Amino acid sequence: MPELPEIETLRRDLSDLLLARTIKSVTVRHQRSVRAHAFSDEFSEPLAGCVVYEVFRKGKFLSIAVGHGASPDLALVAHMGMSGQIRSFSMYDSLPKHAHIWFELSGDSLMVFVDPRTFGQMYLDELGSSGMAASLGRLGVDPLNEPGLVRQAVKRFSSSSVGIKWLLLDQTIVCGIGNMYADEILFHAGIRFDRPGSSLSESELDVLSKTIPAVLSEAVALRGSSLKDLQYRDVHGAIGGYQKMHLAYGREGMDCLRCGQKIERVFANGRSSYLCRSCQR
């Protein structure tokens, strides 16, 4: 599933593609991709003729501010689910097999939502006070958009008996982190995934609060991670580069690049976790 770095890469690319463009028309080929709406016309018709004003991101969600007038009055929200992509094509290109929504833009280009597994979706929402979709207000601190609040959010971990990995995955505390980056963050911080949040010392919480934005920022700089299935691709169809920098995730049985001990894969609470028992305590 694309996580914060992959969605931030999409946001930056889409800003270049969409800003000041007009959405001429929207075609929905798969109702499940707009399942928040009873009928596909409820999604497509309000967008026709809208101008794109801004592309925001909150955690793993994109929020595109659009409107018919001098300022935006509607948010187009996108969540990639397990395999979603947003791609750019010209009017004359053949579209991929799993192209479920496409937006005809001024300038003879298309923005296309591709989703083989159909867990992702797009929907329309009201604008919140921040200019983003109102529904995204339920999410916690965004580590890249609100770095000054990360320490405050992480402090909440100290009162919980829940394992630290599952606290990192709680989108109402810190948003945008999924299974892959949780493993990478915890490796860099030297913390074992199953330790209760309450077991972390103040110094460990400090390290964690600095490690979260550092790892995510480095991943954004390398345009996210594309795994073996290559499901994550950017707007132009290129894969990311941060998977080459992974120190824990996906490295089961390989030597730890710090100490040489084998990386382990552990199953807990329905998820795989990768760790080095020597480097993570």
N, C-alpha and C positions, 0 to 999 in steps of 0.2 A: 504494500500500500504506500503510495507517495506520502511523504511526511513534510514537515515544514520546509526543509531546504529545496525539495523538488517543487513545492507549490510557490515558494518565493522566486525560484528560477522562472516558472511560468508567468508569475506576476510581472516580472521585469520584461520578459519577452512580449507579453500581451500589451503592456503599456506602449511599447514601440509600435505594435501592430494596430491598436485600437483607438488611441486617443484622438479625439476630434473626428473620428469616422462616424458615418451614419449607418445604422443597421437598416438595410433596405427591406429585408424579409427574413423570416425564420421558418425552416422546415423541420418538423419533428417526424422521424421515421419509427421511433420506438417509444411507446407511451410510458414504459417503465422508467425511461430516462428523465421524465418530467412528472413522476408519480405523485408529487406533492399537489398537483393540480388534477382535478377530476377529468378535464378534457385538455388535449394538447393545444387547442385554440386559446385557452385561458393563459397559456404561457406565451405562445407565439404572437398573438395579435397585439398585446400592449407594447411589444418591443419594436414593431414595424415603424420605421421613421424616427426612432430614438437616436440621439447623439450620445457617444461615449465620452464621459467627463473624467473619470478616474478609475484606476484598477487598484483595489485594496486587497490585503490578505490578513486574515486572522487565523492563527494556527494552521490547520490544513484546509481552510476554506478560502476561496476567492470571492470577492464581492465587487462587482463592476457597477459603478454608479452611472445611470443613464437617464435621459429625459428628453421631452419634446420641446421644452422651452429654453430659457436663458440659464437654467440651473437644473441639476438632476432632481428627479422626484421618485426614482424607483431603483431598486438594487437587483441585479442579476447575480444569483449566488451559484457557485459551482463547487461540488465536492467530488473528488476523483474516485472514491471508493477503493476497490482493489486494483483495478486495471485501467482506470480512466486516463485519457489523454486529451489535451486541447491542441489541435494542429492548425497550421496555416496552409491554405492551398489557393491557387488561382482559380478563376471561374472555369478554366479549361482543363484542369487536372481531373483524373479519375480518382474517386474517393475510395478510402479503405473499406473493406468488407463490413466492419463494425461501426461505421459512421452513423450515429443515431440522431444527431441534431446538427444542422449547419446553418450558419448565419451569413447571408449575403451582405457584404459591406460595400460602401462607396469605394471606388478605386478598383473594382473588379477583383476583389479578393474574398476568400471565404474563411471564417473561423469554424472549425469542425470539432464536435465532441465525439470522440471515439472511445468505445468502452466494451471490449469483448465479453466481460463477465457481468456487466450491467448492474454492479453494485453502486456505481456512482450515480449522480443526478444533478440536474440544474433546476432552480426554482426562482420565482420572483418574490420579493419581500419589500416591506417598507424600509425607508432609510432611517437609521438611528441618528442620534445627535452627533456622532462622530463622522457621519457621512457614509458609514458602512451599513450593511444590512442589520436591521434591528434584532433579528434572531440570533446574531453572533454575540450579543451582549452577555449571553449565558456562559461564554467561554472564559477561562482564566487568563492569567498574564501571558502575553506573547513575548518570548525571550528575545526576539530581535527588535520588535516594535517598542517594547517597554522594558529595556534592560535594567533600568533603575529599580524596577519592582520585583525582579527575580529573587533577590535575597529575602524580601518580605514574604514572597510566596513559598520559598523553600523552608522558611522558618516554620511553616505550618506542619511540615513533615515530622517535626520533633515531638508532636503530641499524638502521633498515630502509631498503632501497633501493626499497621499494614506494612508489607514488604516494600522497600524503597522503589523497586522497579514499578510496582503497581501504583505507587504515588506519582511517579513520573508520567505514567500513562493516563492519569486522571486529568481529563481535559478541562475540568472546572478549576483546577489549581494552576497548572502551567499547561498551555495548549500548544499543540504542534508536534509533540514527541510521540513516536510510535515505537514498536518493538525494536526495530533496527537501531535507531539513534539512542534509545534508552540503554542498550547494551554497550554502544560505543562511549556514551557519556560516563557510564559507571566504570568502564575499564579505565578511561582517562583519569577519573577521580579516585581510582583504587578502592572502590566500594563494591562488596558482593551484592548481587541483585536481591537476595532474600532477607537481608537484614531489616528488621523493623525500623521504621523512621525514627522511633523514639530512642534507638540505640546509637544514633549518630551524634558525635560530639559537635561542639560549636565550630571547631576548626574544620571538621568534615563537611558541615553544612556550608561553611564559607567556600571551601574548595568546590563543592558541588554547584553552588550558585554562580561561580566563575566559569566552571567547566561547561555548563549547559550552553550559554551563548557562544562560547569559544568554539566548541565542536560544531554547532549548527552554522556558525559564520564560515568556518573553514569548508564545510560541505557546500554552502551556497557559492563560495568562491570557485569551487570545482564543478558547479552546476548540478549538484545532487548525485544520488547513487542509482545506478541501473544494475539490477541483479541478473542472474543467468537467464531469466525469462525475457529480459529486455522490454518489459512492459512499460517502464518509465522512459519516456522520451520527451524532449523539449518541444516547443512550438514548431521548430524546424525539422523535427524527426531525429535529432541527434541524441545519443545517450549521454549520461552524466559521467563524471570522472572520479567521484569520491569513493566509490567502491574499491578502488586501488589503494586507498588509505585506511581501510577498515583494519582495526587491530583485534577485534573480537568477533563481531557478527559474521556468520557464515564461514568461520575458520576452524570448525570442529576437527580435531586430530592434528592440526598444524602446530608448529612450534610458536610459542608466544614470542613476539618480536622484541620483548623486553628482557625476559628471563630464560626463555628456551623451553619452559615446561609446556605440555600440550594444552591447547585450548579445548575446553569441554563444552558439550551441549547438554543442558539440563531441561527437562520438561516439568513445568509447574503451572498450575492454574490454567491449563489449556494453551500455554505458550512455550516456545523454545527460548532459552536464554543461553548466551555464549559468554564464557568467563575464563579467566586464568585464576586458579585457586591460590597461586603464589603471589600474584600482583594485587589481587583484590581481597580485602579483609572484611 
